[in-house]
């Protein structure tokens, strides 16, 4: 038993196709396009022997009983371990939660990777990631986020499914390409994915746009198609619309993160500072920031494992 930490980058999804018809949760997922960012979630887990099993979860230092995805992951991993233990989970979130930054997937994946080490389960990276993917599917908080964050980079999921089944394609891009984000508020992924009309609108364009991006792997086309997708699915709120009107006037193509009341764009060099200034001017009371693209994906940060003595 011991202590371990893992970091998983956040992820911004610009467009996607729902692929959840099959019964096997490892074959459910999405095809879509987006980017992993250098901000994310670091999760630290401490596991100790106990007469009765217990789990405590905190997010940014505050205890919570509402982390249903994390509880799902812990339950699955503890079942593999097979003996009662006390598990302490500390999520440190450097991204907004529930707002289209892939926080649920990043929390689940970082927890699965850290808990695998702390409990000495010896699951492979793919096997641990599959636990997180299934938890997201069961809790209806995501479809392809775990796979995208495991891989990192900017690109597309070309084949739906969990880690080891789904397939991704990373795009080459300039070294100074960065994301500029404006966080306005949350949107429930669970409610969105349960809405039949919204699901239909999503799948009318999502798959076709993924194929277009496979042929033309450019940030410019990604932003253009993401904006068309956001307009089509009709989730743009009045606050997002006011920001988009201003950024359009300034010559920047921006879109909405799926799912969150978040505006984002991809820009090079000094344009990041200019666009950030525009966003702050139009929405001064909200969080705006610039972040790089994380190419590495999910990774273990550190582990201190104590030998188990029966």
C-alpha positions in Angstrom: 0.0 0.0 0.0 1.2 3.5 -0.5 0.7 6.9 -2.0 0.8 8.0 -5.7 0.0 11.0 -7.8 -1.0 11.3 -11.5 -1.6 14.3 -13.8 -4.1 14.4 -16.7 -4.5 17.4 -19.0 -7.8 19.0 -19.5 -9.4 18.7 -23.0 -11.4 21.1 -25.1 -13.8 19.4 -27.6 -14.9 21.4 -30.6 -17.1 18.8 -32.3 -18.0 15.2 -32.0 -20.3 12.3 -33.0 -22.0 10.1 -30.4 -21.2 6.4 -30.8 -23.0 4.6 -27.9 -25.2 2.1 -29.6 -23.2 -1.0 -28.5 -23.8 -2.7 -25.1 -20.2 -3.1 -24.2 -19.1 0.2 -22.4 -15.6 -0.2 -23.8 -17.0 -0.1 -27.3 -19.1 3.0 -26.5 -17.5 6.4 -27.1 -17.3 9.2 -29.6 -15.5 10.4 -32.7 -14.5 14.0 -32.5 -11.9 16.7 -32.6 -10.3 18.7 -29.9 -7.1 19.5 -27.9 -5.5 18.6 -24.6 -4.3 21.6 -22.7 -1.4 22.1 -20.3 -3.8 22.9 -17.4 -5.5 19.8 -15.9 -6.1 17.8 -12.8 -3.5 16.3 -10.5 -4.8 13.5 -8.2 -3.0 12.1 -5.2 -4.1 8.9 -3.6 -3.1 7.4 -0.2 -4.1 3.8 0.5 -3.7 2.1 3.9 -4.8 -1.3 5.3 -8.0 -1.1 7.4 -10.4 -3.5 9.0 -13.3 -1.8 7.0 -13.1 -0.2 3.7 -13.6 3.6 3.5 -13.0 6.4 1.0 -12.8 10.2 1.4 -12.6 12.5 -1.6 -11.6 16.2 -1.7 -11.5 18.7 -4.6 -9.1 21.6 -4.1 -9.0 21.0 -0.4 -12.7 20.7 0.2 -14.3 17.3 1.1 -17.2 16.2 -1.2 -19.7 13.5 -1.4 -20.8 14.5 -4.9 -17.9 13.1 -6.8 -19.8 10.2 -8.3 -17.3 9.4 -11.1 -14.5 9.2 -8.6 -16.5 7.0 -6.3 -17.2 4.7 -9.3 -13.5 4.4 -10.1 -12.6 3.7 -6.5 -15.2 1.0 -6.2 -13.9 -0.7 -9.3 -10.2 -0.5 -8.3 -10.9 -1.6 -4.7 -12.8 -4.6 -6.0 -9.7 -5.6 -8.0 -7.6 -5.2 -4.9 -9.9 -7.5 -3.0 -9.2 -6.5 0.6 -10.6 -3.7 2.8 -8.5 -0.5 2.9 -8.8 3.2 3.7 -8.5 5.3 0.5 -7.9 9.1 0.6 -8.3 10.9 -2.7 -7.2 14.5 -3.3 -8.1 16.1 -6.6 -6.3 19.4 -7.4 -8.1 21.0 -10.3 -6.4 23.6 -12.4 -9.3 23.8 -14.8 -13.0 24.7 -14.4 -15.3 21.8 -13.5 -18.4 21.1 -15.5 -17.6 23.7 -18.2 -16.2 21.8 -21.2 -12.6 21.3 -20.0 -12.8 17.6 -19.6 -12.5 17.8 -15.8 -14.6 14.7 -15.1 -12.5 12.5 -17.4 -9.3 14.0 -16.1 -10.3 13.4 -12.5 -11.3 9.8 -13.3 -8.2 9.0 -15.3 -5.7 10.5 -12.9 -7.5 8.7 -10.0 -7.4 5.4 -11.8 -3.7 5.7 -12.6 -2.7 6.9 -9.1 -4.8 4.2 -7.4 -3.4 1.5 -9.6 0.1 2.5 -8.2 -1.0 3.0 -4.6 -2.7 -0.3 -4.4 0.0 -2.1 -6.4 -2.5 -3.6 -8.8 0.0 -3.8 -11.7 -2.6 -2.9 -14.3 -1.2 -1.6 -17.6 -1.7 2.1 -18.5 -4.4 1.0 -20.9 -6.1 -1.2 -18.4 -6.2 1.6 -15.7 -7.5 4.0 -18.3 -10.3 1.6 -19.2 -11.6 1.8 -15.7 -11.9 5.6 -16.0 -13.6 5.3 -19.4 -16.2 2.9 -18.2 -16.9 5.1 -15.1 -17.5 8.0 -17.4 -19.9 6.0 -19.6 -21.8 4.6 -16.6 -22.2 8.0 -15.0 -23.0 9.7 -18.4 -20.4 12.4 -17.8 -18.4 11.8 -21.0 -17.8 9.6 -24.1 -14.4 10.0 -25.6 -12.7 12.4 -23.2 -10.6 9.7 -21.3 -9.1 8.4 -24.6 -8.3 12.0 -25.8 -6.7 12.9 -22.5 -4.7 9.7 -22.3 -3.3 10.5 -25.8 -2.8 14.2 -25.4 -2.1 16.6 -28.3 -4.4 18.3 -30.9 -6.3 16.0 -33.2 -9.2 13.7 -33.8 -10.6 10.5 -32.4 -11.1 8.5 -35.6 -12.6 5.3 -34.1 -14.9 5.3 -31.1 -14.3 3.2 -28.0 -12.3 3.1 -24.8 -8.5 3.0 -24.5 -7.1 0.1 -26.6 -10.1 0.1 -28.8 -10.7 3.7 -29.9 -8.1 5.2 -32.3 -6.7 8.8 -32.4 -4.8 10.9 -34.9 -2.6 13.7 -33.7 -2.1 16.8 -35.9 1.2 18.5 -36.4 1.1 22.2 -35.5 3.4 25.2 -34.8 5.2 25.2 -31.5 3.7 28.5 -30.4 0.0 27.4 -31.0 -2.0 28.1 -27.9 -5.6 28.0 -26.7 -7.3 31.2 -25.4 -10.3 30.4 -23.2 -13.1 32.3 -21.5 -15.0 30.4 -18.9 -18.5 31.7 -18.3 -20.3 28.8 -16.5 -21.2 25.1 -16.5 -23.5 23.0 -18.8 -24.6 19.5 -17.7 -23.0 16.9 -19.9 -25.4 14.2 -18.5 -28.5 16.3 -19.4 -27.1 17.1 -22.9 -26.3 13.5 -23.7 -29.8 12.4 -22.6 -31.6 14.9 -24.9 -32.8 13.0 -28.0 -33.2 16.1 -30.2 -29.7 17.4 -29.2 -28.2 13.9 -29.9 -29.8 13.9 -33.3 -28.4 17.4 -34.2 -24.9 16.4 -32.9 -24.8 13.3 -35.2 -26.1 15.2 -38.2 -22.7 16.9 -38.6 -20.2 15.4 -36.1 -19.0 12.4 -38.1 -18.8 14.3 -41.4 -16.7 17.0 -39.8 -14.3 14.4 -38.4 -13.7 13.1 -41.9 -13.1 16.6 -43.2 -10.4 17.1 -40.6 -8.7 13.8 -41.4 -8.1 15.3 -44.9 -7.2 18.8 -43.8 -5.5 18.7 -40.4 -5.3 22.5 -39.8 -6.2 24.6 -36.8 -8.1 27.0 -39.2 -10.4 24.2 -40.4 -10.9 22.9 -36.9 -12.1 26.3 -35.7 -14.3 26.8 -38.7 -16.0 23.4 -38.3 -16.2 23.7 -34.5 -18.1 27.0 -34.9 -20.4 25.6 -37.5 -21.0 22.6 -35.2 -21.8 24.9 -32.2 -24.2 26.9 -34.2 -25.9 23.8 -35.5 -26.4 22.1 -32.2 -27.9 25.3 -30.9 -26.4 25.5 -27.4 -24.9 28.9 -27.7 -26.1 31.0 -24.8 -26.7 34.8 -24.9 -23.4 35.3 -22.9 -21.5 33.2 -25.4 -23.2 35.0 -28.3 -22.1 38.4 -27.1 -18.5 37.2 -26.9 -18.5 35.6 -30.3 -19.9 38.8 -31.9 -17.1 40.8 -30.5 -14.3 38.3 -31.4 -15.8 38.0 -34.9 -15.5 41.8 -35.2 -11.8 41.5 -34.2 -11.2 38.8 -36.9 -10.8 35.8 -34.5 -12.6 32.6 -35.2 -13.9 31.3 -31.8 -16.3 28.5 -30.8 -18.0 26.9 -27.8 -16.5 24.0 -25.8 -18.6 20.8 -25.7 -20.2 20.9 -23.2 -19.7 24.1 -21.3 -20.5 27.8 -21.3 -16.9 28.4 -22.5 -15.5 30.2 -25.5 -12.2 29.2 -27.0 -9.9 29.6 -29.9 -6.5 28.5 -31.2 -4.0 31.2 -32.1 -0.3 31.7 -32.7 2.2 34.0 -31.0 1.2 37.5 -30.1 -2.4 36.9 -31.2 -3.0 35.0 -27.9 -2.4 38.2 -25.9 -4.6 40.2 -28.2 -7.5 37.8 -28.1 -7.2 37.4 -24.4 -7.5 41.2 -24.0 -10.6 41.2 -26.2 -12.2 38.5 -24.1 -11.4 40.2 -20.8 -12.9 43.5 -22.2 -16.2 41.9 -23.3 -16.5 39.7 -20.1 -14.5 41.4 -17.3 -16.2 39.5 -14.5 -15.3 36.0 -15.8 -12.1 33.9 -15.9 -10.1 34.1 -19.1 -6.7 32.5 -19.7 -4.2 31.3 -22.3 -2.8 27.7 -22.2 -0.5 25.6 -24.3 -1.2 22.2 -25.9 -0.2 19.2 -23.8 1.4 16.6 -26.1 2.3 14.1 -23.4 -1.1 13.1 -22.2 -1.9 11.4 -18.9 1.1 10.5 -16.7 2.1 9.3 -13.3 3.8 12.0 -11.3 5.2 10.1 -8.3 4.7 7.0 -6.3 5.7 5.9 -2.8 4.8 2.3 -2.3 5.2 0.5 1.0 5.7 -3.3 0.9 2.6 -5.2 2.0 3.2 -7.5 5.0 0.6 -10.2 5.6 
